[in-house]
């Protein structure tokens, strides 16, 4: 089997799991696949019972700050939960996804539909990590089917 044939077989397997190359540039597809993998729901509808909350607040003197915590009940630890810049939120969001990897998870993001770059960046990072995981899994499946990865000379 040639390298090209092997790569085509691998891509077929990846597509069957939702991780094909063609869809890897579609932000909506990435969001759906990550949410499906982690049994995760993202919402911008405030409600009790979410597993994590990330939202924008205003300080008494009119500055914008960002809160990331698990309670959503106003019980905030300023040194742990409050961020002055939104560039820290991608890491918080990714950590919330990984910390809540137990299925049927809901994360509240007040700015979910505001076009915030950090949401898509975080989802893309998680997606790329899943691509690595599924690539290894698909290679193992091919090997189980008797299809060996060709060696480079």
C-alpha positions in Angstrom: 0.0 0.0 0.0 1.3 3.4 -0.9 1.5 6.3 1.5 -1.2 8.1 -0.4 -3.6 5.1 -0.2 -2.9 4.7 3.5 -3.6 8.4 4.0 -6.9 8.1 2.1 -8.0 5.2 4.3 -7.0 7.1 7.4 -9.0 10.1 6.2 -12.0 7.9 5.6 -11.8 6.7 9.2 -11.3 10.3 10.5 -14.4 11.5 8.5 -16.5 8.7 10.0 -15.7 10.1 13.5 -16.3 13.7 12.5 -12.6 14.7 12.3 -12.0 14.9 8.5 -9.6 17.5 7.0 -12.3 19.1 4.9 -14.4 20.1 7.9 -11.5 21.1 10.1 -11.7 24.7 9.0 -15.4 25.1 9.7 -15.9 26.8 13.1 -19.5 25.6 13.4 -18.4 22.0 12.7 -15.6 22.3 15.3 -18.1 23.5 17.9 -20.5 20.7 17.2 -17.8 18.0 17.3 -16.2 19.2 20.5 -19.6 19.5 22.2 -20.6 16.0 21.0 -17.3 14.5 22.2 -17.7 16.0 25.7 -21.5 15.7 25.8 -21.4 19.5 26.3 -24.0 22.2 25.9 -22.9 25.8 25.5 -25.6 28.4 26.4 -25.9 32.1 26.8 -29.2 31.7 28.6 -28.5 32.4 32.3 -29.8 29.5 34.5 -29.0 27.7 37.7 -27.4 24.3 37.4 -24.7 25.0 34.8 -21.4 23.4 35.5 -19.4 26.5 34.8 -20.1 30.2 34.2 -18.1 32.7 32.2 -19.6 36.2 31.9 -18.9 39.9 31.8 -19.6 42.2 34.7 -19.1 45.9 35.3 -17.2 47.3 38.3 -18.7 50.1 40.4 -16.6 52.6 38.5 -17.6 51.4 35.1 -14.8 49.0 34.1 -15.5 45.7 32.4 -14.2 42.6 34.1 -14.8 38.9 33.4 -15.9 36.2 35.8 -15.2 32.5 35.4 -16.4 30.2 38.2 -18.4 27.1 38.9 -21.2 28.5 41.0 -22.8 31.3 39.2 -24.4 32.4 42.4 -22.3 35.5 43.1 -20.0 33.7 45.4 -16.8 35.0 43.7 -13.2 34.8 44.8 -11.8 38.0 43.2 -8.2 36.6 43.1 -9.3 33.3 41.4 -12.4 34.1 39.4 -12.1 37.7 38.1 -10.2 38.7 35.0 -9.4 42.1 33.8 -8.6 41.0 30.2 -10.6 38.6 28.0 -7.4 37.0 26.7 -7.3 34.8 29.8 -10.8 33.4 29.2 -9.8 30.9 26.5 -7.7 29.1 29.0 -10.5 29.2 31.6 -13.0 27.9 29.0 -10.7 25.0 28.0 -10.1 24.1 31.6 -13.9 24.2 32.3 -14.3 21.7 29.4 -11.7 19.3 30.7 -12.7 19.7 34.4 -16.3 18.8 33.5 -15.6 15.8 31.3 -18.3 13.7 32.8 -21.1 14.0 30.3 -24.3 16.1 30.3 -22.3 19.3 30.9 -23.6 22.8 30.5 -21.4 25.8 30.3 -22.8 29.3 30.4 -21.0 31.9 28.2 -22.7 35.3 28.3 -20.9 36.3 25.1 -21.5 33.0 23.2 -23.0 34.7 20.2 -21.0 38.0 20.3 -18.2 36.8 17.9 -15.6 36.6 20.7 -12.4 35.2 19.2 -11.3 33.4 22.4 -14.3 31.1 22.3 -13.5 29.8 18.8 -9.8 29.7 19.7 -10.4 27.6 22.7 -12.7 25.2 20.8 -10.2 24.9 18.0 -7.4 24.0 20.5 -9.6 21.3 22.1 -10.5 20.1 18.6 -6.9 19.8 17.5 -6.2 17.8 20.7 -9.1 15.5 19.8 -7.8 15.2 16.2 -4.5 13.8 17.7 -6.5 11.4 19.9 -8.7 10.1 17.0 -5.8 9.9 14.6 -4.1 7.5 16.9 -7.3 5.6 17.4 -7.9 5.4 13.6 -4.4 4.2 13.0 -4.9 1.5 15.6 -8.2 0.5 13.9 -6.4 0.3 10.5 -3.7 -1.8 12.0 -6.3 -4.2 13.5 -7.7 -4.5 10.0 -4.3 -5.6 8.7 -3.5 -2.2 7.1 0.0 -1.2 8.2 1.3 2.4 7.9 3.9 2.5 5.2 7.4 3.3 6.3 9.2 6.2 4.8 12.5 5.2 3.1 
